[in-house]
Amino acid sequence: MSAPSASFDADCVAYTVSGRSLYGLGRCRSNSAWLAMAWLVRRAGHIAEQLDPPAAAPVRAWMSDGWEHARALLRLGRQETYTYMICDGGVRYVLVVTPVVLVRRAADQVDQEATCAAA
């Protein structure tokens, strides 16, 4: 039986379309979807600061899009992953928040498994 997420992993990676390398650009575990999204927005801002204005414009628009962030929080509330991709020529930046799903077993199920293991 799965319980609602107690934490969320936010991650940022970059890769080149022509290459095979993946570069980690930071990650954060947070105890709320809102905090994970706040980290994602800050990280997107750091990336936008390094892009040329034409590539940075859609990132800045996404950063201030309250409707999109609300949609992301709804997805995370349903235990779904949220992903945002930034394209800059042949480089892709992928920002993602993933719910960490905790699995809890009922006490009787644990007792039953222990009995089966002992047999």
N, C-alpha and C positions, 0 to 999 in steps of 0.2 A: 504494500500500500504506500503510495507516495503522498508526502505532505507538502504544503506550500513552501516555496523557497525561503530559506533563512538568510541566504546570501546570493550575491550576483558577481560574476567575473566579467570585468571589462578588459578588453585587449585591443591592441593596435599593432598591425604588422604592415610591412611594405614589401612589394615585389616588383620585378620588371616583367613585362609581358613576354619578352624574348628570353629571359633567363630562368634559371631553376632555383635561384636563391630566395629565401624568405628571411626578412629582417624584422626582428622584434623591436617595437618602438615603445614598449611599456605595457604594463598590466596593473590592474587594481582589483582587489576583492573588497566588496562593500556589503553592508548589512541591509541595504535598501536599493530598490530599483532607481529611485530618484537620485541617490548619490552616485550610482554607477553611470547614469545618463549625464550627470553634471561632469563627471570625469571625462566622459566621451566628448562632450562639447568643448571642454578645456583643451583636450588633446587635439581635436580638430582645429581649434584656434591656433595652437602651436604650429601645426602643419600649414595652415593658411598663411601664416606670417612668412613662410619660406617659399611660397609659390608666387609665380607671376600673377598680376592682377586678373587676367582673364580666367585663370584656373582657380584663383582664390574666391572669386565672386560667388559661385554656387555653394562653396563651403560656408561662406559667411551668411548666405541666405538660409542654408540649413540650420546654422547655429542659432538663428533668431526665429525659426519657424516653430512657434508654440504648438500649433496643431499637430505637426509631425512628432514632436516630443511627447505629446499626450497620446498619440497613436502608439508610439514606442512603449510607453509605460503600460498601456492596455495589453500589448503583446506580452510584455514581461510578466504582467499579472496573470496571464494565461499559461505561464511557464513556457513561452516561446522565445526563441532567440531573436534579437534585433541586430541588423547589420546595416552599416552605411559605408559606401565606397566612394573614395575620392580618386578621380582620374586626372593625371597630369602627363600628357604624352604617353610614353611607354611605361610609366610608373603607376602602380595602383597602391592606394593606402586603404586598408580595410579596418574599420572600427566596429567592434562587435561587443554586445552585452549578452551573456548567457546565464540563465538562472541555474543555480546549483541546487539540484533536486535531491532532497534527503529522503532516504527510504527507511521507514520504521516498520518493524515487525511487531505484531501483537504478541503478548507474553505467552499465550497458549501455542502459537506457531513456533516460537523458540523452543518451548518445552517439548513439543512434538518432534522437532528436528533433532533435539538432543537424544530423545528416546530412540529414534531411527538410527542415529549414528552409533549408539551403544549396542545395538542389536547385531 
